[in-house]
Amino acid sequence: MTRVLFVCLGNICRSPTAHAVFEHMVQQRGLSSQIMVDSAGTGDWHIGHSPDKRATATAKTRGIDMTHLRARQFTRDDFARFDYVLAMDNSNLKDMLALEPAGHTATVRLFLEFATRFTEREVPDPYYGGDEGFEYVFDLVEDASLGLIRHIQETSS
């Protein structure tokens, strides 16, 4: 079982979007028994909250349900529980690495390093913008999700 964790700041916009999109793609490919998905935020102010309504609405237009997700905070233990710990931006990557224990084996990277169509390496936070920001985040996440699935399949076979 390959375990993947997506991490952003509050776990209500970017990381639950990545969680839902990646999980949807995993299910479509019949890989649910091989890949487990979760998401978290480096901050604690949204613990237990549903994803942002704009993210949920954008997901729905793309045939993805993310209403079951609830925000949780990233912890030091996540390095041991996951094979991939993927940050949405450099700021969250830095916050995660500040908790990094010695000797863990998780791959810790920026999620968009797996993208193939886009050159951006950070997923922009759409929270303070309009609906178009959420659409763009979904485009970035879909691209990187395809790359990550390909990477996992290539490295686990």
C-alpha positions as CSV (number, residue, x, y, z in Angstrom):
1,M,0.0,0.0,0.0
2,T,1.4,3.4,-1.0
3,R,0.2,6.2,1.3
4,V,0.0,9.8,0.0
5,L,-0.5,12.9,2.1
6,F,-1.2,16.4,0.6
7,V,-0.4,19.4,2.8
8,C,-1.4,23.1,2.6
9,L,-1.9,25.8,5.2
10,G,-5.5,25.3,6.5
11,N,-6.6,22.1,4.8
12,I,-9.8,23.6,3.4
13,C,-8.7,24.6,-0.2
14,R,-5.6,23.2,-1.9
15,S,-4.8,20.0,0.0
16,P,-8.4,18.7,0.1
17,T,-8.7,19.5,-3.6
18,A,-5.6,17.5,-4.2
19,H,-6.9,14.8,-1.9
20,A,-10.3,14.6,-3.7
21,V,-8.9,14.8,-7.2
22,F,-6.1,12.2,-6.6
23,E,-8.5,9.9,-4.8
24,H,-11.0,10.1,-7.7
25,M,-8.3,9.3,-10.2
26,V,-7.1,6.4,-8.1
27,Q,-10.6,5.0,-7.9
28,Q,-11.1,5.4,-11.6
29,R,-8.0,3.4,-12.3
30,G,-9.0,0.6,-9.9
31,L,-6.0,1.4,-7.6
32,S,-7.9,2.0,-4.3
33,S,-6.5,-1.2,-2.8
34,Q,-3.0,0.0,-3.6
35,I,-3.0,3.7,-2.9
36,M,-4.4,5.5,0.3
37,V,-4.9,9.2,0.3
38,D,-5.2,11.9,3.0
39,S,-4.7,15.6,3.5
40,A,-3.7,18.0,6.3
41,G,-2.9,21.6,7.0
42,T,0.1,23.0,8.8
43,G,-2.2,25.4,10.7
44,D,-4.8,24.4,13.3
45,W,-7.6,27.0,12.8
46,H,-9.8,24.9,10.5
47,I,-9.6,21.5,12.3
48,G,-12.8,19.6,11.7
49,H,-14.1,22.0,9.0
50,S,-15.4,20.9,5.6
51,P,-13.5,22.1,2.5
52,D,-14.2,25.7,1.3
53,K,-17.6,25.9,-0.5
54,R,-15.9,27.2,-3.6
55,A,-13.6,24.2,-3.8
56,T,-16.6,21.9,-3.2
57,A,-18.6,23.6,-6.0
58,T,-15.7,23.4,-8.4
59,A,-15.2,19.7,-7.6
60,K,-18.9,19.1,-8.2
61,T,-18.7,20.6,-11.7
62,R,-15.9,18.1,-12.5
63,G,-17.8,15.1,-11.2
64,I,-15.9,14.9,-7.9
65,D,-17.4,14.8,-4.4
66,M,-15.2,16.2,-1.6
67,T,-18.0,16.8,1.0
68,H,-16.8,13.9,3.1
69,L,-13.4,15.5,3.8
70,R,-12.6,17.3,7.1
71,A,-9.6,19.4,7.9
72,R,-6.9,18.1,10.2
73,Q,-3.5,19.4,11.3
74,F,-0.3,18.0,10.0
75,T,1.8,16.2,12.7
76,R,5.3,14.9,13.0
77,D,3.9,11.4,13.0
78,D,2.7,11.9,9.4
79,F,6.3,11.4,8.3
80,A,6.1,7.8,9.5
81,R,2.6,7.1,8.4
82,F,2.9,8.2,4.7
83,D,5.2,7.3,1.8
84,Y,4.7,10.7,0.1
85,V,4.2,13.9,2.0
86,L,3.5,16.5,-0.6
87,A,3.3,20.3,0.1
88,M,1.3,22.7,-2.0
89,D,3.9,25.5,-1.6
90,N,7.4,26.3,-0.3
91,S,6.1,27.9,2.9
92,N,4.2,24.8,3.9
93,L,7.2,22.6,2.9
94,K,9.4,24.7,5.2
95,D,6.9,24.3,8.1
96,M,6.7,20.6,7.5
97,L,10.4,20.2,7.4
98,A,10.7,22.0,10.7
99,L,9.0,19.0,12.3
100,E,10.9,16.4,10.2
101,P,12.2,13.5,12.4
102,A,15.6,11.9,11.7
103,G,15.5,8.6,9.9
104,H,12.0,8.8,8.3
105,T,11.7,7.3,4.8
106,A,8.9,9.5,3.4
107,T,9.4,11.3,0.1
108,V,8.9,15.0,1.0
109,R,8.4,17.2,-2.0
110,L,6.3,19.9,-3.6
111,F,3.3,18.3,-5.2
112,L,3.6,20.2,-8.5
113,E,7.0,18.6,-9.1
114,F,4.9,15.8,-10.6
115,A,3.1,18.1,-13.1
116,T,3.9,17.7,-16.7
117,R,1.8,20.4,-18.5
118,F,2.3,23.3,-16.1
119,T,5.7,24.8,-15.1
120,E,4.5,26.3,-11.8
121,R,6.0,24.5,-8.7
122,E,3.7,26.0,-6.1
123,V,-0.1,25.7,-6.0
124,P,-1.4,29.3,-5.4
125,D,-3.8,29.7,-2.5
126,P,-7.2,30.6,-4.0
127,Y,-8.8,31.5,-0.6
128,Y,-8.9,35.3,-1.1
129,G,-9.6,35.3,-4.8
130,G,-12.6,34.5,-7.0
131,D,-13.9,31.2,-8.5
132,E,-11.4,31.3,-11.3
133,G,-8.6,30.7,-8.7
134,F,-10.3,27.5,-7.7
135,E,-10.6,26.4,-11.3
136,Y,-6.9,27.0,-11.9
137,V,-6.0,25.1,-8.7
138,F,-8.0,22.1,-10.0
139,D,-6.2,22.3,-13.4
140,L,-2.8,22.2,-11.6
141,V,-3.8,19.4,-9.3
142,E,-5.3,17.3,-12.1
143,D,-2.0,17.5,-14.0
144,A,0.2,16.7,-11.0
145,S,-2.1,13.9,-9.9
146,L,-1.7,12.2,-13.3
147,G,2.1,12.6,-13.0
148,L,2.1,11.2,-9.4
149,I,0.0,8.2,-10.3
150,R,2.4,7.5,-13.2
151,H,5.4,7.9,-10.8
152,I,3.9,5.6,-8.2
153,Q,3.1,2.9,-10.8
154,E,6.6,3.1,-12.3
155,T,8.5,3.0,-9.0
156,S,6.3,0.2,-7.4
157,S,6.6,-2.3,-10.3
